[in-house]
Amino acid sequence: MKKTISTVTATMILAGGLVTTLNAADDKPKRSLKGNMMVVYNKLPGEAKTFGEMFTEGEWYGRLRSNTFLWDWDASTQTDNHAWGIGGSLVYKTAKYNGLSATLGAYYSYAGLYAMDQVDIGDLKAGKDTLSRLDVRDDNSYDMFSLAQAHIDYSAGKTTLKVGRQIIESMFTKSNDTKMIPNTFEAAVLENNDIEGTKLRFAYID
């Protein structure tokens, strides 16, 4: 039986990794997190007139994260476990040039400030998303870095093709953006919205 469970999750959405910027038109942040833990981009880059503007007119999205876990068990057969991950993410979206655009997203977590010892790291359960237990076990490393998003998009009319490492929200795949790094997939995704009220999506996921 669990004696206490304490989970503190703090997420601050920052623009450009420095300050929160509001969209003056509707007073919304550039990016927000829905209750189902899906990220929504309220402000996206516009159209570029030249290939160079595709990059200079892009948008940065920064986010700081802190997730803390403490599990205190009554039963002597179960190991108390705890973790604290601090870090963040920096995502860049280019403007769209002749239907072409791209996204890069880097994510980082450090869990060495309030961490279990290397020999006990296998007992870490709920807080395992704050670090790589394999890296701790093998190298005593409490850092975790991932270029979790790296994809190129091409759109024509109501058809979009997205190729690369990407978030795919569907009934089978979820980003589950609750901890430090979301679930992403190596994939090619083709989506069409020509039929009113119907979205057709075809994907190859590696």
Secondary structure as GFF3:
##gff-version 3
##sequence-region A 1 206
A	DSSP	beta_strand	2	14	.	.	.	ID=ss1
A	DSSP	beta_strand	22	23	.	.	.	ID=ss2
A	DSSP	beta_strand	28	29	.	.	.	ID=ss3
A	DSSP	beta_strand	31	33	.	.	.	ID=ss4
A	DSSP	beta_strand	39	41	.	.	.	ID=ss5
A	DSSP	alpha_helix	53	56	.	.	.	ID=ss6
A	DSSP	beta_strand	59	73	.	.	.	ID=ss7
A	DSSP	beta_strand	81	93	.	.	.	ID=ss8
A	DSSP	beta_strand	100	110	.	.	.	ID=ss9
A	DSSP	three_ten_helix	118	123	.	.	.	ID=ss10
A	DSSP	three_ten_helix	126	130	.	.	.	ID=ss11
A	DSSP	alpha_helix	133	139	.	.	.	ID=ss12
A	DSSP	beta_strand	143	156	.	.	.	ID=ss13
A	DSSP	beta_strand	159	166	.	.	.	ID=ss14
A	DSSP	beta_strand	185	192	.	.	.	ID=ss15
A	DSSP	beta_strand	200	205	.	.	.	ID=ss16
###
